Structure formats: structure tokens, C-alpha cells
Amino acid sequence: MKLSLGIPKGSLQESTIGLFRKAGIHMSVRSRSYFPTSDDPELDLILMRPQEMPRYVEQGILDAGITGYDWTVENKVKVEQVCELEYSKVSRCKCRWILAVPEDSPFQKAEDLDGKRVATELVNTTKSYFKKKGVSVDVEFSWGATEVKPPRLVDAIVDITETGSSLRANRLRIVDTLLETSTILIANKKAWSDDWKKRKLENLALLLRGTLEAENFVGLKLNVDEPQLEEVLKILPALHNPTISELTDKGWHAVETILPVTQIKTIIPRLKRAGATGLVEYPINKVIM
């Protein structure tokens, strides 16, 4: 049995393939091919635009796919959300669909755009947003490079932003946020009711989320003699208690633990001053809570 799985083509493609590789599933994509191969014989893979993915998953053409939460909203599909995968093109942060206007524009809020023109790729969601506010606007589909269109072609845009660099480069000002979005793994309802496919998706979600979580942590090994052991242990945070082993050198101990990567730069100097020796930091591939 195989699970048909859509892999997002475009800006998320390389980061998705990299995530799978770290999770232990190695993909290979031939030039101009839309059908990657992998070392997991239970996966049937296809590259597809994330904008289209939710429709094909809902229809059962694909059992599952990796897409954006925004595109499930835009397509108004009924699918099973297996898990959230907090990664994007360049970061691990959620992206936002924002309403933006030129920096020197007189428009300060959505209501100011009544009767104006707005360009976006997220047409249905944008129309719903303005309808709820009782604002009549002309929403047109944008084929890309949306941020360069105002003020010459349109009065405002609804576009996705991750870091805000493109908005700043094009002298745009955010008026409002329509939607926060992140990458998600979705499944067809019928596929999700199949015991084998559900278990396969749950296993896949476990590996992918564990891989993403591991990026927040590093492993640390060190040696310490008996008189300094208590002081060293006071310094160390850990997921649980550190692992402590006796060394063949009498009175010495090996200590191993997992630390948040943000703390390592301050903790290592403190450990060294407290008497720890032989400190070794190493990367973590997966953290499964």
C-alpha cells in the first residue's frame, strides 16, 4: 500500500525536501520532473503548487499534502488537518496576509478604501474580509509581484509577508492583518479514516515535528569531578534531569543533557568556571516529547 503525498512546489520546495531529509526520508527530484522519488517505498510523491493542493486532497486525488493554512481557507475545503509544521521559506515563523498601502497614502484603515482597487492572490479571503467590514472594493487577482503595483496600478494590496523586507523595499505600510498562516499537513477525509494511511500520516507527522523541534535544542556532554558536581548540576537546565555516569577515573563523572539553543552561549562559560571540563556541544536530529 502507498500513501499519495503532495510536496509543495515553489518557494517551499527546497525547505520541505530539506526537512524530510533531516527526518530520515531522502527525496530526489529530477530536472523537469514533478514526481520525486524517495527511499520510503510507502510514499507516492508529487510536486504541486500549494495553492492547488487543498482541492486535490479534498477530492481524494491525493491522500495528503503539505500546503499553507491560508490556501485551505481560500479554497474553502473540507480536509483533515493532521498537524502544523512551523516552517516557511526562510524562517520558522508564521507568515501574515496583510493589507498594505504606499507609505505616503492617505488611507489609514480598511474603510478608507471604499470604492478603490485592491490586488491580491488571495481573492476569496480578501473579498470576505471587506464584505464583513461593509466596504465595497474592486478585488482583482494578481499574478505575482503584487508589492510593486500600488499606487500606479492599484490603491492597495493584500499580500503575504514573512520578514517584511519586501514591503519596506517597496515603501509600503501595513494597514491591517487579514490572516496568520503556517505550513500544515492535511489529509483527505476518506484517507484519514483508513487505519493504515492514518497511522502512516501520524508517523510522518511525528518525525517532521520532532525534526523541527530539534532545531531549538542542542546536546551537551561534559566531565566534572565530585566536588564540583553539585554546582554544575545547579547551572544545567534540561528537558528532564541530566544523565550522570561514573568515569573510570575515580571521583569523576560524565554529564549529558539537552539544552535550549538560545541558552548555550551563556551556560557554557558558567559551566567552565564551575569546574566542568571536556565540554562537547552536538546537534540534535529529533526531539520527541
PyMOL commands that set and color helices and strands:
alter all, ss='L'
color gray80, all
select helices_A, chain A and resi 13-23+53-58+69-75+110-113+123-132+146-148+165-169+189-193+195-214+226-235+264-273
alter helices_A, ss='H'
color red, helices_A
select strands_A, chain A and resi 3-8+27-28+37-38+43-48+64-68+80-85+95-102+117-120+138-141+156-161+172-181+183-187+217-225+243-246+252-260+277-283
alter strands_A, ss='S'
color yellow, strands_A
deselect
rebuild
show_as cartoon
